[in-house]
């Protein structure tokens, strides 16, 4: 046998072994129990893999869209499955018997990113795919989630901003940057993760995006991961605690609030509430929270992003204070809390508060108010409905006001405005404080240098204000211990 023949024989043998291996070993999709498919709707088209988990017909379906980074681009409808989120997510859903569908589309190699192509981009095709699957499997909007890394994380914010409210209830974004200009349009609750040693994406860009969302009235958290790089951050971002967070029923459940509707004498409003009852012999208090414009809706959930809520709940729990917290939602059909005259959300809120106060025997001197933006501006109209007011103290953040109401306001008010507020002129808050004091009331004005319309909430709803709410005449916090 000649040398050439030997070489050809070896090549043929190697080829046959490789072919046998391809036949014997399943591809990544088969290994993971996923099916490969192509979605098309009009001119939109995208390849994707999916897996459906169906364990209990009585349990709701969830949907998770997973977006890969740049290395997953291609046309084989397989390479995207190497993105780190896929295997941990599938394992979690299988182990915990979670009903749901996982969708992993592939950004084609012809596209520079998920956003390339405008209205025909992979992003728009993914959005259409999610909408189609959600309709097919009857997935509620509160059960649609997103996980993305690198290119997929960076592009995610543009995806979230396509719909109001956003198509996704919750999202985990890993090793991505972002466009802070989109923050005000994002209602998705986002957890942002960046590795401290990331040399591809500056971790501060993820931090800036989370901050911008929060300060725009949204709900975002940022986690910096010491010792992790661009790829390694995925270990923490796509771990069991994040999937648990996804599949917690909703924000109200997570925060321990009940969801209810109040109706009386033609007045109606949806609200969430939480009662802290540490000592049945101790007096009960009440705090009413009014959200800004971004909390309007009909889901009885969007209002829970108001920046006063979480700090207040944490304070009450830590200090073990008996208190009812009420968080009503201004419906999307109303332009503000005072729209609708005698049947306005304001009047419905007033009736709700009176009802709860009567049931819990809460006097006006133990009733408080905190409101921001639209909720801060309308607060003076609410206070002026009753003389004396329904509230002993109030914190108003980033609101304007109606100085003609000042004469009717007996509540002690602290007014906060950021000097950099470009939505409400800080001078409006100062004018309101001056008018209240001129009419014999008690108001203090705080201008916050370097703070804007949204960031002013960091000071307005801090422990200092809650201390002021719950301080007794002796100067001590009213706790049962």
Secondary structure as UniProt FT lines:
FT   HELIX           3..24
FT   HELIX           28..31
FT   TURN            32..33
FT   STRAND          35..41
FT   TURN            42..43
FT   STRAND          44..53
FT   TURN            57..58
FT   STRAND          62..67
FT   HELIX           70..72
FT   HELIX           79..82
FT   HELIX           85..95
FT   TURN            96..97
FT   STRAND          100..106
FT   TURN            109..110
FT   TURN            114..117
FT   HELIX           118..120
FT   HELIX           122..136
FT   TURN            137..138
FT   HELIX           141..143
FT   STRAND          144..149
FT   HELIX           151..160
FT   TURN            161..162
FT   STRAND          170..174
FT   HELIX           180..185
FT   STRAND          189..195
FT   TURN            196..197
FT   HELIX           203..215
FT   TURN            216..217
FT   STRAND          220..225
FT   TURN            226..227
FT   TURN            230..233
FT   HELIX           234..237
FT   HELIX           240..247
FT   HELIX           251..255
FT   STRAND          258..264
FT   TURN            265..266
FT   STRAND          267..276
FT   TURN            280..281
FT   STRAND          285..290
FT   HELIX           293..295
FT   HELIX           302..305
FT   HELIX           308..319
FT   STRAND          323..329
FT   TURN            332..333
FT   TURN            337..340
FT   HELIX           341..343
FT   HELIX           345..360
FT   HELIX           364..366
FT   STRAND          367..372
FT   HELIX           374..377
FT   HELIX           379..383
FT   TURN            384..385
FT   STRAND          393..397
FT   HELIX           403..408
FT   STRAND          412..418
FT   TURN            419..420
FT   HELIX           426..438
FT   TURN            439..440
FT   STRAND          442..448
FT   TURN            449..450
FT   TURN            453..456
FT   HELIX           457..460
FT   HELIX           463..470
FT   TURN            473..474
//
